[in-house]
């Protein structure tokens, strides 16, 4: 289960692919749903939003690659930007 405040679906939006995850709130929650077009516009117009998205993707990549979520597993080896 993703921790509170998590971003879900960012990779699919950025990659232009279908979502592979779904979430369900277990208690009352405040949720923001952004479609692909809105995210694209925000990325073009807001340096702050683009930076925040880059940090989210980098943290997810790092946690999966270097095993912060699963210490015994190394998944990726190279990333190019």
C-alpha positions in Angstrom: 0.0 0.0 0.0 1.5 3.4 -0.9 2.1 5.7 2.0 0.0 8.8 2.6 0.8 11.6 0.1 2.0 9.2 -2.6 1.8 9.9 -6.3 0.4 7.0 -8.3 0.3 6.7 -12.1 3.1 9.3 -12.8 5.2 6.9 -14.9 2.2 6.0 -17.1 1.4 9.6 -17.7 5.0 10.6 -18.5 5.5 7.5 -20.7 2.2 7.8 -22.5 1.2 4.3 -21.6 -1.8 2.7 -19.8 -2.0 2.7 -16.0 -0.9 -0.6 -14.5 -1.9 0.3 -10.9 -5.1 1.2 -9.1 -5.7 2.6 -5.6 -8.5 2.5 -3.1 -8.8 4.7 -0.1 -9.2 2.9 3.2 -10.5 6.1 4.9 -11.8 9.5 4.0 -9.2 11.1 1.7 -8.5 14.1 -0.4 -7.5 13.0 -3.9 -6.5 15.0 -6.9 -6.8 13.3 -10.3 -4.9 14.9 -13.2 -5.3 13.8 -16.8 -2.5 13.4 -19.2 -3.3 16.8 -20.9 -3.3 18.7 -17.6 0.0 17.1 -16.6 1.6 18.0 -19.9 0.4 21.6 -19.7 1.8 21.9 -16.1 5.1 20.4 -17.1 5.4 23.0 -19.9 4.3 26.0 -17.9 5.6 25.3 -14.3 9.3 24.7 -13.5 8.2 23.9 -10.0 5.8 21.2 -11.1 8.3 19.7 -13.5 10.9 19.6 -10.7 8.5 17.9 -8.4 7.6 15.3 -11.0 11.3 14.7 -11.6 11.9 14.1 -7.9 8.9 11.7 -7.7 10.2 9.6 -10.6 13.8 9.7 -9.3 12.7 8.5 -5.9 10.7 5.7 -7.3 13.5 4.6 -9.6 16.0 4.8 -6.8 13.9 2.8 -4.4 13.3 0.1 -7.0 16.8 0.0 -8.3 18.8 0.2 -5.1 16.4 -1.9 -3.0 15.0 0.6 -0.5 11.6 -1.1 -0.9 13.2 -4.6 -1.1 16.8 -4.6 0.2 17.8 -7.8 -1.4 16.8 -6.9 -4.9 18.6 -4.7 -7.5 16.4 -4.3 -10.5 17.8 -1.6 -12.9 21.3 -0.8 -13.8 21.3 2.2 -16.2 19.2 5.3 -16.6 19.8 8.0 -19.2 18.2 11.4 -19.2 
